[in-house]
Amino acid sequence: MKSSIHKDLASGRWWELSLYEQLGNVGSEVSRALRWKTRNPQISQGAFERALELMDFTLDDPRHRCSFTRLRELARAREVLVDFLAGSNEYQSTADSLQRYFDAFAVAAALARDRALLRNPSG
């Protein structure tokens, strides 16, 4: 078995995050991979590998197992990401389309966090 890059998240902490938070974090690594793709392929590759690991943690999250459509969407997002960054880009994705997809989850996570703070300002 391959050693985990995100050891603390692999221990189960990842499953404490909402789906929005999970995919927002994947998006951070995707953003790094896209930003460095032409400037420094080694940095890009590392970010890509971290993004894939986080996607795999998300796919393994038991909360997502109850929804076939959710699992299919997550698996397709992973497939499109691999196709764009390491494949032949069969899906004709763009860096911008991938960035927009994952940014939407980061925005949703931030909105949920803000709503939670408004409901409970002390903490």
C-alpha positions in Angstrom: 0.0 0.0 0.0 1.2 3.5 -0.9 2.2 5.8 2.0 -0.3 8.6 2.5 0.8 12.2 1.8 -1.8 13.6 4.2 -1.3 11.3 7.2 -3.5 13.3 9.6 -6.3 13.3 7.1 -5.9 9.7 6.3 -6.5 8.8 9.9 -10.1 9.8 9.5 -10.0 13.6 10.1 -10.9 14.1 6.4 -14.3 12.5 7.1 -15.1 15.2 9.6 -15.2 17.8 6.9 -18.3 18.6 4.8 -18.4 17.7 1.2 -18.0 21.4 0.4 -14.9 21.6 2.5 -13.5 18.4 1.1 -13.8 19.5 -2.5 -12.7 23.0 -1.7 -9.5 21.6 -0.3 -9.1 19.4 -3.4 -9.6 22.6 -5.4 -6.7 24.2 -3.6 -4.4 21.5 -4.8 -5.9 21.6 -8.2 -5.2 25.3 -8.3 -1.6 24.8 -7.4 -1.2 22.1 -10.0 -2.7 24.3 -12.7 -0.7 27.4 -11.7 2.6 25.5 -11.8 1.9 23.2 -14.8 4.1 25.2 -17.2 6.3 27.0 -14.7 7.5 24.1 -12.7 6.2 20.6 -13.6 7.6 19.0 -10.5 5.6 21.3 -8.2 2.6 20.8 -10.4 3.0 17.0 -10.2 3.2 17.1 -6.4 0.0 19.2 -6.1 -1.7 16.9 -8.6 -0.8 13.8 -6.5 -2.1 15.5 -3.4 -5.3 16.4 -5.1 -5.8 12.8 -6.2 -5.2 11.5 -2.7 -7.8 14.0 -1.3 -10.3 12.9 -4.1 -9.7 9.3 -3.1 -10.3 10.1 0.6 -13.5 11.8 -0.5 -14.6 8.8 -2.5 -13.9 6.6 0.5 -16.0 8.7 2.9 -18.8 6.4 4.2 -21.2 9.4 4.1 -21.0 9.5 0.3 -21.6 5.7 -0.1 -25.4 6.1 0.3 -25.8 8.1 -2.9 -24.9 6.5 -6.2 -25.3 9.9 -8.0 -22.9 11.6 -5.6 -20.3 8.8 -6.0 -20.6 9.0 -9.7 -20.1 12.8 -9.7 -17.1 12.4 -7.5 -15.6 9.7 -9.6 -16.2 11.7 -12.8 -14.6 14.8 -11.3 -11.5 12.7 -10.5 -11.5 11.2 -14.0 -11.7 14.6 -15.6 -9.0 15.9 -13.4 -6.7 13.0 -14.3 -7.6 13.4 -18.0 -6.7 17.1 -18.0 -3.5 17.0 -16.0 -2.1 13.6 -17.0 -4.1 12.3 -19.9 -5.0 13.3 -23.4 -7.8 15.7 -22.4 -10.5 13.7 -24.0 -13.1 15.7 -22.2 -11.7 18.9 -23.6 -11.5 20.5 -20.2 -9.8 23.8 -19.6 -7.8 25.0 -16.6 -10.5 27.6 -16.2 -13.4 25.1 -16.2 -11.6 22.9 -13.6 -10.9 26.0 -11.4 -14.5 27.2 -11.6 -15.8 23.7 -10.7 -13.7 23.4 -7.5 -14.0 27.1 -6.6 -17.7 26.7 -6.3 -17.2 24.2 -3.5 -14.8 26.5 -1.7 -17.3 29.3 -1.9 -20.1 27.0 -0.6 -17.9 26.0 2.3 -17.2 29.6 3.2 -20.9 30.5 3.0 -21.8 27.5 5.3 -19.1 28.6 7.7 -20.4 32.1 7.8 -24.0 30.9 8.3 -22.9 28.8 11.2 -21.1 31.7 12.8 -24.2 33.9 12.4 -26.3 31.2 14.2 -23.7 30.7 17.0 -21.4 33.8 17.2 -19.6 32.4 20.3 -18.1 29.6 18.5 
